[in-house]
């Protein structure tokens, strides 16, 4: 899920690619998106962006064109009121939101909001969200239930946390409180794991127990600014790491945490010490979110929580056609054991039809007689079961038995009176041979 550093990088990307670029026409929304329409259309306007925690705000500013040149300084006396009013659109990225600038022919499949440039070739600034958990709000402000940004409003963020430690929200484990955007606006799953790991704080320690010692640190106001900075760099506390670690991610080479572009996230993977690192322990908190940690989980660890299976980063594999595809963590691991060959299915041999059991002796005789007639007509062999039944039942009628008899004995030689004591003449084996 994009966190504070990723949304800050997204706002920087929009400001960089849209600087000096004039957009025109209406803002188009995809048909499948359930978010609201953006009722904005202008012949020429500019786009700028700013981030705050886990939100990004785009500002669409109409401009006045004179002789093919843009003039952003509008004068009400010269008819400047005829231009549409500027519009703010507040975005929340959800699980997979991001901004991309592409040509008109290469608009991504999951582009749910599109802004078109005026020049040719036409380019499109797209809000891409494959999982559709992201949202936007027209003329919306920052959400009121979100606290100050850990990146851009550090002093307000720190005082907001320490002045509200009596809130019931801090009765929960520290790993769950770090995801509460009312106090930690911009902190997400990977940042909380890294913060707690580097401070060696058990993730299921009570949040108030972890944060109350920081109140004593605020009393030491007599320290000079240089000593405060030195102490912060050498021994940062939890609230200071909530600001320092996001800044480190922003300053990394590449795009930071970006699962869709594994090539650009190599620097981020090297930066991680706990999140998705082999050898770490995993548990699910009461909200169902996975926390990576090392050592003792803490006194508030859920007892009935199932340990989730460890996953690895997705990698790209090249198939035979040369196209790259993402492999799941299960597919990327080699299979252990022998691979069983596919079993060849033997063709089914039709079995003999089951014979109904006769209800009476008469029916049994008729059934045997019918079986003998069919066997004689088709030449099929009777089964062992049918032969046993035939042996157990009384013999068939005489006529049927005579037809089915096969002579086994050799016929006797007929004897005559003249033939007694005489030898049978020898057969001539060769016609030219004489008999003695």
WODA-V279249 format. One record per residue. N is the residue number from 1. RES is the residue in one small letter. SS is DSSP state (alpha for helix, beta for strand, coil for the rest). D_FIRST is the distance of its C-alpha to the first C-alpha in Angstrom with 2 decimals. Layout:
n: <N & N>
res: <RES & RES>
ss: <SS & SS>
d_first: <D_FIRST & D_FIRST>
This chain:
n: <1 & 2 & 3 & 4 & 5 & 6 & 7 & 8 & 9 & 10 & 11 & 12 & 13 & 14 & 15 & 16 & 17 & 18 & 19 & 20 & 21 & 22 & 23 & 24 & 25 & 26 & 27 & 28 & 29 & 30 & 31 & 32 & 33 & 34 & 35 & 36 & 37 & 38 & 39 & 40 & 41 & 42 & 43 & 44 & 45 & 46 & 47 & 48 & 49 & 50 & 51 & 52 & 53 & 54 & 55 & 56 & 57 & 58 & 59 & 60 & 61 & 62 & 63 & 64 & 65 & 66 & 67 & 68 & 69 & 70 & 71 & 72 & 73 & 74 & 75 & 76 & 77 & 78 & 79 & 80 & 81 & 82 & 83 & 84 & 85 & 86 & 87 & 88 & 89 & 90 & 91 & 92 & 93 & 94 & 95 & 96 & 97 & 98 & 99 & 100 & 101 & 102 & 103 & 104 & 105 & 106 & 107 & 108 & 109 & 110 & 111 & 112 & 113 & 114 & 115 & 116 & 117 & 118 & 119 & 120 & 121 & 122 & 123 & 124 & 125 & 126 & 127 & 128 & 129 & 130 & 131 & 132 & 133 & 134 & 135 & 136 & 137 & 138 & 139 & 140 & 141 & 142 & 143 & 144 & 145 & 146 & 147 & 148 & 149 & 150 & 151 & 152 & 153 & 154 & 155 & 156 & 157 & 158 & 159 & 160 & 161 & 162 & 163 & 164 & 165 & 166 & 167 & 168 & 169 & 170 & 171 & 172 & 173 & 174 & 175 & 176 & 177 & 178 & 179 & 180 & 181 & 182 & 183 & 184 & 185 & 186 & 187 & 188 & 189 & 190 & 191 & 192 & 193 & 194 & 195 & 196 & 197 & 198 & 199 & 200 & 201 & 202 & 203 & 204 & 205 & 206 & 207 & 208 & 209 & 210 & 211 & 212 & 213 & 214 & 215 & 216 & 217 & 218 & 219 & 220 & 221 & 222 & 223 & 224 & 225 & 226 & 227 & 228 & 229 & 230 & 231 & 232 & 233 & 234 & 235 & 236 & 237 & 238 & 239 & 240 & 241 & 242 & 243 & 244 & 245 & 246 & 247 & 248 & 249 & 250 & 251 & 252 & 253 & 254 & 255 & 256 & 257 & 258 & 259 & 260 & 261 & 262 & 263 & 264 & 265 & 266 & 267 & 268 & 269 & 270 & 271 & 272 & 273 & 274 & 275 & 276 & 277 & 278 & 279 & 280 & 281 & 282 & 283 & 284 & 285 & 286 & 287 & 288 & 289 & 290 & 291 & 292 & 293 & 294 & 295 & 296 & 297 & 298 & 299 & 300 & 301 & 302 & 303 & 304 & 305 & 306 & 307 & 308 & 309 & 310 & 311 & 312 & 313 & 314 & 315 & 316 & 317 & 318 & 319 & 320 & 321 & 322 & 323 & 324 & 325 & 326 & 327 & 328 & 329 & 330 & 331 & 332 & 333 & 334 & 335 & 336 & 337 & 338 & 339 & 340 & 341 & 342 & 343 & 344 & 345 & 346 & 347 & 348 & 349 & 350 & 351 & 352 & 353 & 354 & 355 & 356 & 357 & 358 & 359 & 360 & 361 & 362 & 363 & 364 & 365 & 366 & 367 & 368 & 369 & 370 & 371 & 372 & 373 & 374 & 375 & 376 & 377 & 378 & 379 & 380 & 381 & 382 & 383 & 384 & 385 & 386 & 387 & 388 & 389 & 390 & 391 & 392 & 393 & 394 & 395 & 396 & 397 & 398 & 399 & 400 & 401 & 402 & 403 & 404 & 405 & 406 & 407 & 408 & 409 & 410 & 411 & 412 & 413 & 414 & 415 & 416 & 417 & 418 & 419 & 420 & 421 & 422 & 423 & 424 & 425 & 426 & 427 & 428 & 429 & 430 & 431 & 432 & 433 & 434 & 435 & 436>
res: <x & x & x & x & x & x & x & x & x & x & x & x & x & x & x & x & x & x & x & x & x & x & x & x & x & x & x & x & x & x & x & x & x & x & x & x & x & x & x & x & x & x & x & x & x & x & x & x & x & x & x & x & x & x & x & x & x & x & x & x & x & x & x & x & x & x & x & x & x & x & x & x & x & x & x & x & x & x & x & x & x & x & x & x & x & x & x & x & x & x & x & x & x & x & x & x & x & x & x & x & x & x & x & x & x & x & x & x & x & x & x & x & x & x & x & x & x & x & x & x & x & x & x & x & x & x & x & x & x & x & x & x & x & x & x & x & x & x & x & x & x & x & x & x & x & x & x & x & x & x & x & x & x & x & x & x & x & x & x & x & x & x & x & x & x & x & x & x & x & x & x & x & x & x & x & x & x & x & x & x & x & x & x & x & x & x & x & x & x & x & x & x & x & x & x & x & x & x & x & x & x & x & x & x & x & x & x & x & x & x & x & x & x & x & x & x & x & x & x & x & x & x & x & x & x & x & x & x & x & x & x & x & x & x & x & x & x & x & x & x & x & x & x & x & x & x & x & x & x & x & x & x & x & x & x & x & x & x & x & x & x & x & x & x & x & x & x & x & x & x & x & x & x & x & x & x & x & x & x & x & x & x & x & x & x & x & x & x & x & x & x & x & x & x & x & x & x & x & x & x & x & x & x & x & x & x & x & x & x & x & x & x & x & x & x & x & x & x & x & x & x & x & x & x & x & x & x & x & x & x & x & x & x & x & x & x & x & x & x & x & x & x & x & x & x & x & x & x & x & x & x & x & x & x & x & x & x & x & x & x & x & x & x & x & x & x & x & x & x & x & x & x & x & x & x & x & x & x & x & x & x & x & x & x & x & x & x & x & x & x & x & x & x & x & x & x & x & x & x & x & x & x & x & x & x & x & x & x & x & x & x & x & x & x & x & x & x & x & x & x & x & x & x & x & x & x & x & x & x & x & x & x & x & x & x & x>
ss: <coil & coil & coil & alpha & alpha & alpha & alpha & alpha & alpha & alpha & alpha & alpha & alpha & alpha & alpha & alpha & alpha & coil & coil & coil & coil & coil & beta & beta & beta & beta & coil & beta & beta & coil & coil & coil & coil & coil & coil & coil & coil & coil & coil & coil & beta & beta & beta & beta & beta & beta & beta & beta & beta & beta & beta & beta & coil & coil & beta & beta & beta & beta & beta & beta & beta & beta & coil & beta & beta & beta & coil & coil & beta & beta & beta & coil & coil & coil & coil & alpha & alpha & alpha & coil & alpha & alpha & alpha & coil & coil & coil & coil & beta & beta & beta & beta & beta & beta & coil & coil & coil & coil & beta & beta & beta & beta & beta & beta & beta & alpha & alpha & alpha & coil & coil & coil & coil & beta & beta & beta & beta & beta & beta & beta & coil & coil & coil & coil & coil & beta & beta & beta & beta & beta & beta & beta & coil & coil & coil & coil & coil & beta & beta & beta & beta & coil & coil & coil & coil & coil & coil & coil & coil & coil & coil & beta & coil & coil & coil & coil & alpha & alpha & alpha & alpha & alpha & alpha & alpha & alpha & alpha & coil & coil & coil & coil & coil & alpha & alpha & alpha & alpha & coil & beta & alpha & alpha & alpha & alpha & coil & coil & coil & coil & coil & coil & coil & beta & coil & coil & coil & alpha & alpha & alpha & alpha & alpha & alpha & alpha & alpha & alpha & alpha & alpha & coil & coil & coil & coil & coil & coil & beta & alpha & alpha & alpha & alpha & alpha & coil & alpha & alpha & alpha & alpha & alpha & alpha & alpha & coil & coil & coil & coil & coil & alpha & alpha & alpha & alpha & alpha & alpha & alpha & alpha & alpha & alpha & coil & coil & coil & alpha & alpha & alpha & alpha & alpha & alpha & alpha & alpha & alpha & alpha & alpha & alpha & alpha & coil & coil & coil & coil & coil & coil & coil & coil & coil & coil & coil & coil & coil & coil & coil & alpha & alpha & alpha & alpha & alpha & alpha & coil & coil & coil & coil & coil & coil & coil & coil & coil & beta & beta & beta & beta & coil & coil & coil & coil & coil & beta & beta & beta & beta & coil & coil & coil & coil & coil & coil & coil & coil & coil & coil & coil & coil & coil & coil & coil & coil & coil & coil & coil & coil & coil & beta & beta & beta & beta & coil & coil & coil & coil & coil & beta & beta & beta & beta & coil & alpha & alpha & alpha & alpha & coil & coil & coil & coil & coil & coil & coil & coil & coil & coil & coil & coil & coil & coil & coil & coil & coil & coil & coil & coil & coil & coil & coil & coil & coil & coil & coil & coil & alpha & alpha & alpha & alpha & alpha & alpha & alpha & alpha & alpha & alpha & alpha & alpha & alpha & alpha & alpha & alpha & alpha & alpha & coil & coil & coil & coil & coil & alpha & alpha & alpha & alpha & alpha & alpha & alpha & alpha & alpha & coil & coil & coil & coil & coil & alpha & alpha & alpha & alpha & alpha & alpha & alpha & coil & coil & coil & coil & coil & coil & coil & coil & coil & coil & coil & coil & coil & coil & coil & coil & coil & coil & coil & coil & coil & coil & coil & coil & coil & coil & coil & coil & coil & coil & coil & coil>
d_first: <0.00 & 3.83 & 6.29 & 10.03 & 11.17 & 9.15 & 10.43 & 13.71 & 13.99 & 13.45 & 16.29 & 18.37 & 18.05 & 19.32 & 22.12 & 23.15 & 23.49 & 24.90 & 27.39 & 30.81 & 29.59 & 31.14 & 29.47 & 31.66 & 31.93 & 29.77 & 26.01 & 25.27 & 22.85 & 22.28 & 24.28 & 21.57 & 19.26 & 20.02 & 19.31 & 22.45 & 24.66 & 24.96 & 28.76 & 29.19 & 31.69 & 33.48 & 35.66 & 33.94 & 31.04 & 28.67 & 24.91 & 23.38 & 20.04 & 19.06 & 15.94 & 15.90 & 13.16 & 10.17 & 12.66 & 14.54 & 18.12 & 20.18 & 23.93 & 26.33 & 29.73 & 32.80 & 35.41 & 39.13 & 40.60 & 44.15 & 45.87 & 42.69 & 41.24 & 38.46 & 39.29 & 36.49 & 39.12 & 40.18 & 43.59 & 44.26 & 47.99 & 47.45 & 45.58 & 42.11 & 41.52 & 41.54 & 38.06 & 35.09 & 33.38 & 30.10 & 27.00 & 23.64 & 20.52 & 17.54 & 14.13 & 10.92 & 8.09 & 6.68 & 4.39 & 6.24 & 8.49 & 10.69 & 14.43 & 17.06 & 20.84 & 22.96 & 26.51 & 27.63 & 28.29 & 24.93 & 22.59 & 19.53 & 19.71 & 16.71 & 17.75 & 18.04 & 19.56 & 22.03 & 24.14 & 27.24 & 29.18 & 32.93 & 34.31 & 34.93 & 33.28 & 30.79 & 27.19 & 24.22 & 21.19 & 18.56 & 15.42 & 13.76 & 11.46 & 12.26 & 10.89 & 12.40 & 10.23 & 10.46 & 13.77 & 16.42 & 19.54 & 22.84 & 24.77 & 22.23 & 21.93 & 19.29 & 18.52 & 21.33 & 19.65 & 17.29 & 18.96 & 19.68 & 17.16 & 17.00 & 17.42 & 20.07 & 21.77 & 22.15 & 25.63 & 24.80 & 21.70 & 23.94 & 26.76 & 24.65 & 23.55 & 27.00 & 28.93 & 27.19 & 27.36 & 29.74 & 27.09 & 26.59 & 22.83 & 23.77 & 25.62 & 22.47 & 21.22 & 19.73 & 16.48 & 15.97 & 17.30 & 14.90 & 12.12 & 14.78 & 14.05 & 17.81 & 18.51 & 15.46 & 13.89 & 11.13 & 10.66 & 7.66 & 7.97 & 9.07 & 11.10 & 12.88 & 13.92 & 15.30 & 17.04 & 18.78 & 19.71 & 21.37 & 23.27 & 24.17 & 23.38 & 23.14 & 19.85 & 21.94 & 24.42 & 25.17 & 23.31 & 26.61 & 28.34 & 25.93 & 25.96 & 29.63 & 31.08 & 29.35 & 31.77 & 34.66 & 33.12 & 33.20 & 36.96 & 37.71 & 37.99 & 41.08 & 39.17 & 39.23 & 36.18 & 36.57 & 36.77 & 33.65 & 31.69 & 33.21 & 32.37 & 28.76 & 28.39 & 30.35 & 29.10 & 25.91 & 25.05 & 21.77 & 21.44 & 22.40 & 19.77 & 17.12 & 18.46 & 19.58 & 16.62 & 14.33 & 17.50 & 17.91 & 14.59 & 15.76 & 19.12 & 18.14 & 19.58 & 17.39 & 14.02 & 12.15 & 8.94 & 9.14 & 9.32 & 11.52 & 13.96 & 14.99 & 18.06 & 16.47 & 14.27 & 17.46 & 18.00 & 14.62 & 15.45 & 18.82 & 17.55 & 15.75 & 18.34 & 16.83 & 13.27 & 13.95 & 17.49 & 20.46 & 22.71 & 20.29 & 20.55 & 18.02 & 18.28 & 16.62 & 16.97 & 18.56 & 15.38 & 14.64 & 11.77 & 12.70 & 14.03 & 15.50 & 18.83 & 22.40 & 25.66 & 26.47 & 23.64 & 25.66 & 28.01 & 25.51 & 23.86 & 23.89 & 26.87 & 26.12 & 22.54 & 22.18 & 20.93 & 18.19 & 18.96 & 17.64 & 15.67 & 16.00 & 14.24 & 14.94 & 17.98 & 19.92 & 23.37 & 26.19 & 28.34 & 32.01 & 31.55 & 29.63 & 26.30 & 23.07 & 20.87 & 17.80 & 18.89 & 17.22 & 17.65 & 20.69 & 22.28 & 21.99 & 24.08 & 27.86 & 29.63 & 32.21 & 35.68 & 37.96 & 36.85 & 38.98 & 40.62 & 40.46 & 43.39 & 45.89 & 46.88 & 50.65 & 52.29 & 53.44 & 57.21 & 58.71 & 60.40 & 63.74 & 63.65 & 64.09 & 67.58 & 68.22 & 70.30 & 73.73 & 74.88 & 78.58 & 80.94 & 82.09 & 78.56 & 78.02 & 81.10 & 80.01 & 76.55 & 78.12 & 80.50 & 77.72 & 75.77 & 78.83 & 79.42 & 75.85 & 75.98 & 79.32 & 78.15 & 74.79 & 75.71 & 72.60 & 72.80 & 72.50 & 69.87 & 70.79 & 70.05 & 72.28 & 75.09 & 75.03 & 75.27 & 78.13 & 79.95 & 79.58 & 80.76 & 84.44 & 85.64 & 85.39 & 88.45 & 91.23 & 90.88 & 87.21 & 88.01 & 90.81 & 88.61 & 85.99 & 88.54 & 88.66 & 91.99 & 91.52 & 95.22 & 97.40 & 100.49 & 103.81 & 106.55 & 109.60 & 112.81 & 116.24 & 119.69 & 120.46 & 117.36 & 118.28 & 118.86 & 118.24 & 115.62 & 113.15 & 113.86 & 111.68 & 109.36 & 110.00 & 107.00 & 108.44 & 110.79 & 112.98 & 113.39 & 116.70 & 117.02 & 119.30>
